Amino acid sequence: MTHQDVANFAESWGLAFLFGMFAIAIIYALWPNNKTKFTKAAHRPLDEE
């Protein structure tokens, strides 16, 4: 396996892997059940204890 083979593999499958991870992150962030968790986390610095 040469450096060129590794580079070609990384260019093709690396892009697919990063796109998949990006899609998973967007789906997780926009999932309806996570809205309350993210709202609580956003207001946590403003809460006085």
N, C-alpha and C positions, 0 to 999 in steps of 0.2 A: 504494500500500500504506500503510495507516494504522497508527498505533500499536496499535490494537485488533486488527488482522489479525495483526501480529507477536506480540502477547501471546497470542492464541488459538493460533497455531502453536507457540509455545514451551510453552504449557501442555499441549498434546496430544502433540506429537512429542518435546518435551524430556523429558517423563515416560517415554515409551517408550524413549528413548535412555539415560537414566539407569538404568532398570530393566534394560536389556540389558547395560550395562556392569557393573552389580552382579552379574548372573547369570554373566557371564564371569569376574569376579573370584572368585566362590564356586567355580565349576567348576575354575579354575586352582588355588585353594588346596586343594581336596579331591581333586585328581587323584592317583591312587596313585603315579605315577612321581616326584612332587615331594616325597614324604615324606622321603626321605633328604636331599635338598637342604635342606629346612626344618629337619630335625633337626640337621644340621651347622651351620646358621646359628644355631640356638638355643644350641648349646654353644660356639660360637666365642668369646664373651666370657669363658668360664670356662677356656679352654685357655691354658696357660702356654707361652710359646715361649722 
